[in-house]
């Protein structure tokens, strides 16, 4: 993006002492403290939020519809893909560059981000620094480092946040926790999680053709902080998910949905080790199929637990307790293995056990709705159920799976699995794996 030159005919006298003092004050803060800016604007529950959307073509349009409120600005780099959203909010100001939108539209209270994964962090960080509340589609960011920095920045700025893993607000997610709290399957030492839906082309190399960029697309803005490459329609509008430079594969796309009930029920933190195998990884795209295994230590009276992820048609062994006439879960599902039984999703196995047990005691509060949680939080209510203090660590663990996946061949050849220091974001036994913890941005972009 080109630099904009601001001009003024007004001459202002300023002393060197005043100038140096002001410069030092600005340099002292990465995030301007709330006592300087006053923090996010106080919004009474009866008043509507002024919301801006960035990436409003696909899922972003759905998010804006769900949050409702007052949509005042829309930003998208693809006029054709965003046309319906632009048409649906005729009074909203339209932009291609989120930076220009945030700088110009001073009335924005909150921002909904639904761009490709690689742009989440740069958009969210600018908005957070300006005191805007943030709703960001999953995964929270493209790298573990970005996730950690966004989580810290949102906490310091005091803004309300929510990750776009809508299932966290569901009844099923709460039932999983309540069954496990009630001891329905005993101590859980093993969980299997999978997604077997077709999500974005994978296992392919970069195309050699270089077709012209459509007139309705700003390709340079779409690339954002990612390394420069020629335009090709294989990357967008939705198929970017399988490309490492833009997306995070099936695990990054679905893991934040699938893992949330596991993390809540079992009070998981960072794993101590991780390993992966796949149909084959190249430098461009995620594999067609993979298995990733996490080892979590004992915590809060719970024993160590092993969590295994599957995608691309791979599955754990069918449980003996599941009757042959019944399908083994959904395309996306979790299997909990306890020392006193098993649970598929939020149903006990076998079916006779589920009918006999009924529902566990209801001890957790229910949600008014995923998007409503965030709106309420923006207006001074309780933190949303997937706010960044919770969703950040969850996303880090999801993305750590991709680190192991991309190191898979080296791990196999060296006879290793990765050992991980979560608080310090560091693989301790294979230093070369740490290159996947943090992205390098192309010139002109920063966090």
MONOR-V529621 format. One record per residue. N is the residue number from 1. PSI is psi in degrees with one decimal (* if undefined). Layout:
n->{N;N}
psi->{PSI;PSI}
//
This chain:
n->{1;2;3;4;5;6;7;8;9;10;11;12;13;14;15;16;17;18;19;20;21;22;23;24;25;26;27;28;29;30;31;32;33;34;35;36;37;38;39;40;41;42;43;44;45;46;47;48;49;50;51;52;53;54;55;56;57;58;59;60;61;62;63;64;65;66;67;68;69;70;71;72;73;74;75;76;77;78;79;80;81;82;83;84;85;86;87;88;89;90;91;92;93;94;95;96;97;98;99;100;101;102;103;104;105;106;107;108;109;110;111;112;113;114;115;116;117;118;119;120;121;122;123;124;125;126;127;128;129;130;131;132;133;134;135;136;137;138;139;140;141;142;143;144;145;146;147;148;149;150;151;152;153;154;155;156;157;158;159;160;161;162;163;164;165;166;167;168;169;170;171;172;173;174;175;176;177;178;179;180;181;182;183;184;185;186;187;188;189;190;191;192;193;194;195;196;197;198;199;200;201;202;203;204;205;206;207;208;209;210;211;212;213;214;215;216;217;218;219;220;221;222;223;224;225;226;227;228;229;230;231;232;233;234;235;236;237;238;239;240;241;242;243;244;245;246;247;248;249;250;251;252;253;254;255;256;257;258;259;260;261;262;263;264;265;266;267;268;269;270;271;272;273;274;275;276;277;278;279;280;281;282;283;284;285;286;287;288;289;290;291;292;293;294;295;296;297;298;299;300;301;302;303;304;305;306;307;308;309;310;311;312;313;314;315;316;317;318;319;320;321;322;323;324;325;326;327;328;329;330;331;332;333;334;335;336;337;338;339;340;341;342;343;344;345;346;347;348;349;350;351;352;353;354;355;356;357;358;359;360;361;362;363;364;365;366;367;368;369;370;371;372;373;374;375;376;377;378;379;380;381;382;383;384;385;386;387;388;389;390;391;392;393;394;395;396;397;398;399;400;401;402;403;404;405;406;407;408;409;410;411;412;413;414;415;416;417;418;419;420;421;422;423;424;425;426;427;428;429;430;431;432;433;434;435;436;437;438;439;440;441;442;443;444;445;446;447}
psi->{138.3;156.4;142.8;136.4;122.2;136.4;154.1;141.2;-5.3;127.6;130.8;127.7;134.9;136.6;159.2;-38.6;-44.0;-41.8;-47.9;-36.7;-42.4;-41.6;-41.6;-37.9;-42.0;-43.4;-20.3;-15.7;131.8;-40.5;127.1;127.5;155.1;-31.0;-17.5;-49.9;-19.0;0.6;-174.3;147.5;134.9;124.1;115.4;149.5;-28.5;-13.5;142.7;144.1;147.1;110.4;138.8;144.9;136.3;118.3;79.3;14.3;-57.8;-102.8;-30.2;-38.7;-40.0;-41.4;-43.0;-39.3;-39.9;-39.6;-25.9;-128.3;-155.2;104.3;108.9;-19.9;144.3;138.8;127.6;144.7;-7.3;98.6;-35.9;-46.6;-31.6;4.3;-43.3;-40.0;-43.4;-40.4;-34.6;-20.3;72.2;-23.7;-13.3;142.1;142.2;136.6;157.1;-35.0;116.6;-30.7;-42.7;-39.7;-48.8;-35.2;-32.7;-39.2;92.4;-11.2;4.5;127.8;-34.6;153.9;132.0;122.1;121.3;40.7;175.8;154.9;-39.2;-14.8;-8.5;-51.0;-44.8;-34.8;-50.5;-40.7;-42.4;-43.3;-40.9;-44.0;-23.0;5.6;21.9;140.6;150.9;127.9;120.3;130.1;157.6;155.4;159.7;-37.3;-178.7;-21.1;160.2;-42.6;-46.2;-43.1;-47.0;-44.0;-38.7;-41.7;-46.0;-42.5;-42.7;-39.7;-44.4;-37.5;-16.7;29.0;154.9;136.7;157.9;133.8;150.6;41.3;79.9;-29.1;-17.8;-22.6;0.3;162.7;-40.0;-40.7;-39.2;-37.2;-37.5;-49.5;-40.8;-37.0;-45.9;-39.8;-34.9;-2.6;22.5;-31.5;13.5;-158.4;129.9;122.8;-2.5;132.8;139.4;133.5;141.1;161.0;121.2;33.4;148.5;112.6;103.4;141.1;141.3;167.8;28.9;162.6;170.4;137.3;151.4;-22.8;150.2;73.4;161.3;151.1;131.6;145.6;-23.6;-0.5;131.9;95.4;-38.6;-40.6;-36.1;-41.5;-37.5;-125.4;-5.8;156.1;144.0;138.9;159.3;151.0;145.2;141.2;-7.7;-10.9;-23.5;159.3;-20.9;-20.3;6.0;-19.6;-30.7;-10.6;125.7;-34.2;-20.8;-36.5;-170.8;27.0;-170.8;-40.6;-47.4;-34.3;-44.7;-21.1;-37.1;-25.3;-51.4;-36.5;-15.9;-42.2;-32.4;-47.5;-42.2;-49.2;-36.9;3.2;48.7;152.4;-128.8;143.4;158.8;-27.5;162.5;146.4;161.2;153.7;157.3;178.2;-4.9;129.6;135.1;179.4;-10.0;-44.3;157.7;160.2;164.0;-32.3;148.6;159.2;130.2;132.1;126.0;140.8;119.5;140.9;171.2;147.5;138.7;49.7;5.9;145.6;167.0;149.6;144.0;124.9;125.7;130.7;142.3;143.4;175.4;24.9;-6.3;147.6;157.5;172.7;141.3;128.7;139.8;-27.7;-10.9;119.1;145.5;-23.8;-8.1;142.2;145.1;80.5;-172.6;178.9;-33.9;124.2;169.7;142.0;118.3;129.7;111.9;170.9;-1.2;11.5;-176.8;157.2;127.5;113.2;-116.3;31.2;130.6;150.1;144.5;-178.0;-35.6;-36.8;-39.8;-43.5;-39.0;-41.0;-37.9;-146.2;148.1;166.1;137.2;106.8;-11.3;141.8;147.7;160.8;144.3;-5.0;143.2;-51.4;-34.5;-36.8;-46.4;-44.4;-44.5;-41.5;-39.0;-27.8;18.1;5.1;-168.0;150.9;144.4;156.5;-23.9;43.0;163.1;-26.2;-26.8;-45.5;-25.7;-58.2;-37.8;-47.9;-37.7;-43.8;-40.3;-50.0;-26.1;-31.4;-37.2;-29.7;-48.3;-38.0;-43.8;-20.2;6.3;-48.9;-41.7;-38.2;-42.2;-46.2;-34.3;-7.1;39.7;162.5;161.7;134.1;134.2;133.4;94.6;-51.6;-32.1;6.2;51.8;127.8;124.8;-19.4;-2.5;82.0;-32.0;-17.7;-21.9;-11.4;-19.5;-1.4;-32.8;134.1;150.4;127.6;149.0;162.5;138.0;-6.1;143.2;166.7;*}
//
